[in-house]
Amino acid sequence: MMNFFQPSYWFTTQSPEVTGMLGTLVFILFVLCFVLGIVGRIVTDRKEQDRFRREIGGRISDLLITSGLLGFILFFFSFENVQFFGARFWYPVWMIMVAVWAYYIVRYMRRDVPAMKARSASRAAAGTYLPTSKKRRKKKKRR
């Protein structure tokens, strides 16, 4: 366990052993990310009416699909003992990539979406006083 915290453990080009229970759990994690990403994309495309929620769901789905696919590739290289591409240091790089991407999604949800909602509400409120063309008025009356 002490080797786990040594830089020489992580920065070697030898690929880790991904057989056994730990390898199975890592593979299940990658499969789960990929499948949840696909299911999330389908659900948000079909169910969500709010464009902001659909955008957030799409971003989360993109994160899960991409991280699952990169995890499959990383797992394959580790399983086949490819010298550089199966190295241990790619696993922390993968986790850092997921954490940074998740940070940007959370930042988008907390900072950008409320600002865009307020901007679209103010535009809608100001749009009621602006003149429209006759074609638009006819379309609105038909609905």
Steps between C-alpha positions, in 0.01 A plus 500: 500500500791735563605468135166655409618840625841487334548693172699210358184287527295736282759626253615171359412392149407152614130432477317394817340163546132540422405140562318386809243681710646851469524471121141383485382792712688750282351346187150512652557869585588577138203300368269676745625843392448419133154345543376777731622757249306340216186459713530859624531630144189310391297611802594867477436512125154347535366617835634847579307801375717763669792579272733574791437165665541330165835678455616399848390141443682498168819626661484239776430230243795614290722480808384148583525369144844649444641389834357151453645471151842630608483262795434207264803597293715541812382168638570327169856635487558396861353156440720445194808631690574774248809673634418874493126522433418248771710674766371569849521877475217507247247401769558815712505704178160348417367589847633856476336537158165385640530731803586807290220427254252453787618830651423682175155340483421607858629849427278515192200391708558749783630804314404493134152344501342747747649791302366358172157440656487859624612630160236298314230611746595864455501460123159335511366780718645766270379311194136547591533873428686468172307499172473175308440435134155407374612144425598445862172637629308260275706205621436595862124526440490153341655336805 
